[in-house]
Amino acid sequence: MARIVLTPDWFMGFDILIEFFSFIVLAIFSFLSIQSYRMNRSKKNFMYVGIGFGLIAFAQLASILAKIFLYYDITVVQQVGSAIIANNVVNSVDIFYHIGFFFYRFLTLAGLYMIYQLHHKKISFENYLLFAYFIVLSAILSREIYYLFHLTAFFILLMIARNYYRIYKENKFANTRILITSFSILAISQLLFIFSSGTLQATANVIELISYALLLFLAIKIRKDGKKKKQDGDNIRYVGRNSAKRRKN
């Protein structure tokens, strides 16, 4: 089976560092959300946010592992008498490569969908099944049609950004504005991945890094401002659905 990578040679390795940074940021966000849910179990939005960002975090981890198998030769060397037999474990590498990238695509789309559905009060079980079907289908077909995954992620990110924009028009919170910016930048990176080739692929990775850097800034801001007595949108709850008006101090 052919293994295709669009990352330019000079950028290989740097993309793994970017994804590791993304994994750390997403894991922090997931931890903050789950922690908030445990403090107030009546707010299930915390749980969905935590699961959504957690799935995307594991997706980044799956991509890192797949690229390690892809970028670096993995061989088994055996000493038999005076002869050295080197066996290239191609089949094993292919299995890790295809499974790794499948889970990267599947978990990313599933996590984005979890974040998207936060803003909808009720979704039928049939709709969940329909979305699950298209997510799995996109993840599988992207093996041959690589841009299908990025196109699907792009549209989900656009819908997430639109949902947060609607909320921002009502609450005017700074955290909501940061989320809109971060998801919009992330959507742009997915659009660049669709047309990626060489340097453009590296540019898309850098833009993706910027979006996660904004999320890291937001996580630090939430942690810092969450300790204050007066809170005006500086709380993890504004990652979910909250269209309350801004309070006057």
C-alpha positions as CSV (number, residue, x, y, z in Angstrom):
1,M,0.0,0.0,0.0
2,A,1.3,3.5,-0.9
3,R,2.0,5.9,1.9
4,I,1.6,9.6,0.9
5,V,2.8,12.6,2.7
6,L,2.5,16.1,1.4
7,T,4.8,17.7,4.0
8,P,8.0,19.1,2.4
9,D,11.2,17.4,3.4
10,W,12.6,20.5,5.2
11,F,9.5,20.7,7.4
12,M,9.4,17.1,8.5
13,G,9.8,16.9,12.2
14,F,8.6,20.4,12.7
15,D,5.1,19.4,12.0
16,I,5.4,16.7,14.7
17,L,6.4,19.4,17.2
18,I,3.4,21.6,16.2
19,E,1.1,18.6,16.7
20,F,2.7,17.8,20.1
21,F,2.1,21.4,21.2
22,S,-1.5,21.1,19.9
23,F,-2.0,17.9,21.9
24,I,-0.8,19.7,25.1
25,V,-3.1,22.7,24.6
26,L,-6.1,20.6,23.8
27,A,-5.5,18.3,26.7
28,I,-5.3,21.4,29.0
29,F,-8.7,22.6,27.6
30,S,-10.2,19.2,28.1
31,F,-8.9,19.0,31.7
32,L,-10.3,22.4,32.5
33,S,-13.7,21.5,31.1
34,I,-14.0,18.2,32.8
35,Q,-12.8,19.8,36.1
36,S,-15.6,22.4,35.8
37,Y,-18.1,19.7,35.1
38,R,-17.1,17.8,38.2
39,M,-17.6,21.1,40.2
40,N,-21.1,21.6,38.8
41,R,-22.6,18.4,37.3
42,S,-25.8,20.2,36.3
43,K,-23.9,21.9,33.5
44,K,-23.4,19.1,31.0
45,N,-21.9,21.6,28.5
46,F,-18.7,21.3,30.4
47,M,-18.6,17.6,29.8
48,Y,-19.3,17.9,26.1
49,V,-16.6,20.6,25.7
50,G,-14.1,18.3,27.6
51,I,-15.0,15.3,25.5
52,G,-14.8,17.3,22.3
53,F,-11.3,18.8,23.0
54,G,-10.2,15.5,24.5
55,L,-11.0,13.6,21.3
56,I,-9.1,16.2,19.2
57,A,-6.2,15.9,21.6
58,F,-6.1,12.1,21.1
59,A,-6.4,12.7,17.3
60,Q,-3.2,14.8,17.4
61,L,-1.5,12.0,19.4
62,A,-2.6,9.5,16.8
63,S,-1.2,11.7,14.0
64,I,2.2,12.0,15.9
65,L,2.5,8.3,16.2
66,A,1.6,7.7,12.5
67,K,4.1,10.2,11.3
68,I,6.9,8.8,13.5
69,F,6.4,5.4,11.7
70,L,6.2,7.3,8.4
71,Y,9.2,9.5,8.7
72,Y,11.7,7.2,10.3
73,D,12.8,3.8,9.1
74,I,11.9,1.0,11.5
75,T,13.9,-2.2,11.0
76,V,14.5,-5.4,12.9
77,V,18.1,-6.6,12.9
78,Q,18.9,-10.1,13.9
79,Q,22.3,-11.7,14.5
80,V,22.5,-15.2,13.0
81,G,26.0,-16.7,13.4
82,S,28.3,-14.4,11.4
83,A,25.5,-13.0,9.2
84,I,23.3,-10.0,10.0
85,I,19.8,-10.2,8.6
86,A,17.9,-6.9,8.5
87,N,14.2,-7.3,8.0
88,N,12.2,-4.2,7.1
89,V,8.9,-4.5,8.9
90,V,6.9,-2.8,6.1
91,N,3.7,-4.5,6.8
92,S,3.7,-3.5,10.5
93,V,4.6,0.1,9.6
94,D,1.8,0.2,7.1
95,I,-0.7,-1.0,9.7
96,F,0.4,1.7,12.2
97,Y,0.4,4.3,9.5
98,H,-3.1,3.6,8.2
99,I,-4.7,3.0,11.6
100,G,-3.0,6.1,13.0
101,F,-4.2,8.5,10.4
102,F,-7.7,6.9,10.4
103,F,-8.0,7.6,14.1
104,Y,-6.6,11.1,13.6
105,R,-9.3,11.9,11.0
106,F,-12.1,10.2,12.9
107,L,-11.3,11.6,16.3
108,T,-10.8,15.1,15.0
109,L,-14.2,15.2,13.2
110,A,-15.9,13.5,16.1
111,G,-14.4,16.1,18.5
112,L,-15.4,19.0,16.3
113,Y,-18.9,17.7,16.0
114,M,-19.2,17.5,19.8
115,I,-18.2,21.1,20.1
116,Y,-20.6,22.1,17.2
117,Q,-23.6,20.3,18.8
118,L,-23.1,22.2,22.1
119,H,-25.2,25.1,20.6
120,H,-28.2,23.0,19.8
121,K,-30.6,22.1,22.6
122,K,-31.9,18.9,21.3
123,I,-30.6,16.5,18.7
124,S,-32.4,13.3,17.9
125,F,-30.7,9.9,18.1
126,E,-31.2,9.5,14.3
127,N,-29.2,12.7,13.7
128,Y,-26.4,11.4,15.9
129,L,-26.3,8.2,13.8
130,L,-26.4,10.2,10.5
131,F,-23.5,12.4,11.6
132,A,-21.5,9.4,12.9
133,Y,-22.0,7.7,9.5
134,F,-20.7,10.7,7.6
135,I,-17.8,11.2,10.0
136,V,-16.7,7.5,9.6
137,L,-17.2,7.7,5.8
138,S,-15.1,10.9,5.5
139,A,-12.4,9.3,7.6
140,I,-12.3,6.2,5.5
141,L,-12.5,7.8,2.1
142,S,-9.9,10.4,3.0
143,R,-7.4,7.6,2.7
144,E,-7.7,7.9,-1.1
145,I,-9.2,11.4,-1.3
146,Y,-7.0,13.2,1.2
147,Y,-8.8,16.6,0.9
148,L,-12.2,15.1,1.9
149,F,-11.2,15.2,5.6
150,H,-10.0,18.8,5.5
151,L,-13.1,19.9,3.6
152,T,-15.4,18.2,6.1
153,A,-13.4,19.8,9.0
154,F,-13.5,23.2,7.3
155,F,-17.3,23.2,7.1
156,I,-17.7,22.0,10.7
157,L,-15.3,24.7,11.9
158,L,-17.2,27.4,9.9
159,M,-20.4,26.3,11.6
160,I,-18.8,26.4,15.1
161,A,-17.4,29.9,14.4
162,R,-20.9,31.0,13.2
163,N,-22.5,29.6,16.4
164,Y,-20.0,31.5,18.6
165,Y,-20.6,34.7,16.6
166,R,-24.3,34.5,17.3
167,I,-23.5,34.1,21.0
168,Y,-21.0,37.0,20.9
169,K,-23.6,39.3,19.4
170,E,-25.6,38.8,22.6
171,N,-23.0,38.6,25.4
172,K,-20.0,40.6,23.9
173,F,-17.6,38.5,26.1
174,A,-13.9,38.7,25.2
175,N,-13.5,34.9,25.6
176,T,-16.2,34.3,23.0
177,R,-14.4,36.6,20.6
178,I,-11.1,34.7,21.2
179,L,-12.9,31.4,20.4
180,I,-14.4,32.9,17.2
181,T,-10.9,34.0,16.1
182,S,-9.3,30.7,17.0
183,F,-11.8,28.5,15.2
184,S,-11.8,30.8,12.2
185,I,-8.0,30.6,11.9
186,L,-8.2,26.8,12.3
187,A,-10.8,26.8,9.5
188,I,-8.4,28.8,7.3
189,S,-5.7,26.2,7.9
190,Q,-8.0,23.4,6.8
191,L,-8.8,25.3,3.6
192,L,-5.0,25.6,2.9
193,F,-4.5,21.9,3.6
194,I,-7.1,21.2,0.8
195,F,-4.9,23.0,-1.7
196,S,-1.6,22.0,0.0
197,S,1.6,21.3,-1.8
198,G,5.1,21.8,-0.5
199,T,5.4,25.2,1.2
200,L,1.7,25.7,1.4
201,Q,1.4,22.6,3.5
202,A,4.0,24.0,6.0
203,T,2.1,27.3,6.0
204,A,-1.1,25.5,6.9
205,N,0.6,23.8,9.8
206,V,1.9,27.2,11.1
207,I,-1.5,28.8,10.8
208,E,-2.9,25.8,12.7
209,L,-0.2,26.4,15.4
210,I,-1.4,30.0,15.7
211,S,-5.0,28.9,16.3
212,Y,-3.9,26.5,19.1
213,A,-1.6,29.2,20.6
214,L,-4.8,31.4,20.9
215,L,-6.5,28.5,22.7
216,L,-3.5,28.2,25.0
217,F,-3.8,32.0,25.8
218,L,-7.5,31.5,26.5
219,A,-6.9,28.6,28.8
220,I,-4.3,30.6,30.8
221,K,-6.7,33.6,30.9
222,I,-9.6,31.4,32.1
223,R,-7.4,29.9,34.8
224,K,-6.2,33.3,35.9
225,D,-9.5,35.2,35.8
226,G,-11.5,32.2,37.1
227,K,-9.9,32.9,40.5
228,K,-11.4,36.4,40.7
229,K,-14.6,37.1,42.6
230,K,-16.1,39.1,39.8
231,Q,-16.3,37.2,36.5
232,D,-17.5,38.8,33.3
233,G,-17.2,36.1,30.8
234,D,-13.8,34.9,32.1
235,N,-14.9,31.4,32.8
236,I,-14.7,28.0,31.0
237,R,-18.5,28.0,30.8
238,Y,-18.4,30.5,28.0
239,V,-16.8,27.9,25.8
240,G,-20.3,26.3,25.8
241,R,-23.6,27.8,25.0
242,N,-24.2,30.9,27.1
243,S,-26.0,33.9,25.6
244,A,-26.4,35.9,28.8
245,K,-26.1,39.6,28.6
246,R,-23.0,41.3,29.8
247,R,-23.4,42.3,33.5
248,K,-22.7,45.8,34.6
249,N,-20.0,46.2,37.3
